[in-house]
Amino acid sequence: MKLTVWTYEGPPHVGAMRVATAMKGLHYVLHAPQGDTYADLLFTMIERRDHRPPVTYTTFEGRDLGEDTAGIFKATCQDAYDRYQPQALIVGASCTAELIQDDPGGLAETMNIPVPVIPLELPSYQRKENFGSDETFYQIVRHLAQPMDRTPEVTVNILGPLALGFRHRDDIEEVKGLLYEMGIGVNVVAPFDATPEDITRLGAAHANVLMYPEHGETAARHLERTCGQPYTKTIPIGVAATHEFVAEVAQLCGVEPRKDLSRLRQPWWSKSVDSTYLTGKRVFLFGDATHVAAAARIARDEMGFEVVGLGCYNREFARPIRALAKEFGVEALITDDYLEVEQAISDAAPEMILGTQMERHIGKRLGIPCAVISAPVHVQDFPARYSPQMGWEGANVIFDTWIHPLVMGLEEHLLAMFREDFEFHDEAGPSHHGGHAPKPVEAAQTPERVEPQPETGSDVMVWLADAEKELKKIPFFVRGKARRNTEKFAADQGLSEISLDTLYEAKAHFAR
C-alpha cells in the first residue's frame, strides 16, 4: 500500500458509508478502531448534509486487542439497534479491523436482532470505494428485493445515485423529468432517499434506469436475472446521449419517445459567434469512467474540442475506457496515482483539463484552466442551486461549466498582453476610484540574464531578458510547450543561452 497526499478513492467501507448515508431507515455498524471514524467530516463538511451519517463504530483501542474485540462488536451492534431502531442493519469491518478477523457478519447472525442484518465482505486491501458502494447496494438488493407483480401503470426504478456523488441529487430530478414527459412513473429511487422497505418493492417496476454504473450495475444485473427487469445502458449526459437515452427508455417501456426541448440552449450557444474561437481547443479528461466517457463525446461532438488524453481511476472500467481512447486516437491512462496524471497532462500540454478536484489542483500548478466533471470533488461542487449534469438542463450547465474557465483564461491572457498599457498597468489605480493615470513607480533594473523556471527541467539553459519577456506574450495555455520546444531547439543547436533570435528561430523550426 502506497502512502499518498491525495487519493481518488477511499477504502471500500467508505463506499458502504455512502450507500448507508444516502438511504433512510438503514444503519451501518462498522468494526473499526479509533481514527477510522471520519464519516461526519465526509458527509457534513464536504456534502453539507443536514444530518449525521447513520454509522456506528466499535472504536476499539490498542489495549482491547488482547481481549474480546468480538464482544465489543456485539455490544455495539445491539446498542445501535436499540438506539436507532432501523428497518435493516448492514455490518462490516474497516481495513484495520479486517486484520483481526472477527467476522462481523457471523457475529451479528448469532444475536437474533429482529430486522434483516446484511453482512458485507469488502476486501480492503484489494478493492476500493466504488467497488464498496456497488457491492453494498447489490447485497442490500439481493437480501431484500424479490420478484412480484408489476405496477398497473408503466414504472421504472432509478438506480445508482448516492451520497457524496457528483450532482446526483439534481440528476435525479432531471431523469424524473425525462420520464414524466413520456408518461413513465418512478417506482423507487435507490439508494438515494430509499428505505429498506422501498428496496423490497423494486421488483414491481417494469424496467430499471441505471444512472451510475459504478454504484449500481451489479444490482441492476441481479434484478435483470431474478425479476426479469431490463436496464438502460445509456447515460443521459450531453445532448446526443440524452436523445439516445429517451429512445432507449421508450423502447424498453413500449411508449412514445416524447421530448420537451424548450429548456435546451446548449446547441445554439455552442454554435454561436461567441464560442467559435473555442473550436479545436485541446482538452485532457480524467475522472470516473461514466463521466469521462460522456464528457469525451460532448467535447468532440458537441463542443468541437480536440481530445488529447483521457483516462479513469476506477480500474473496474479499464476495458471500456481503453476502447473509447482507441476510438479517439489516444492512449488511455488507467491509474489512481495523481502524480502520473499530472505528468500525462504536462506532456500533453492541453489548453483545458476536465477532471476531478485533484485535476483542479494540477491545473493550478501547471497554469491550465480546469472544469470539474467527476467525483471526487470538494465543497464548492455541491452547490445550493440546481446544477445537474444529466438531461437537457444538464447540457446547459455543462456548457457554462466548461466554457467559463477558457473565457476567464482568455481574459487573463489579454490583461497580461496589455499590462504595460496605462489602464492595465500593475501599478495603475482602479479607474472607478478616480482616474487612469498609473501610480509613479521606480524603474526596475532588468537583469541581463534570467534563470530558467523550475518546471523546465533544464540545468544549464539561460534565458536572456528580451527572450523571457517575449515568451510571456505567448498565451498561458501553450507557454509551457513553447518554452520546452525552444529549449530543445537550443540544445540541439549546442546553445547554452536563449536570445530573442533563438526564440524566433525555434518558432520557425517547429512551424514547418
Order of alpha helices (4+ residues) and beta strands (2+ residues): alpha-beta-beta-alpha-beta-alpha-alpha-beta-alpha-beta-alpha-beta-alpha-beta-alpha-alpha-alpha-alpha-beta-alpha-beta-alpha-beta-alpha-beta-alpha-beta-alpha-beta-beta-alpha-alpha-beta-alpha
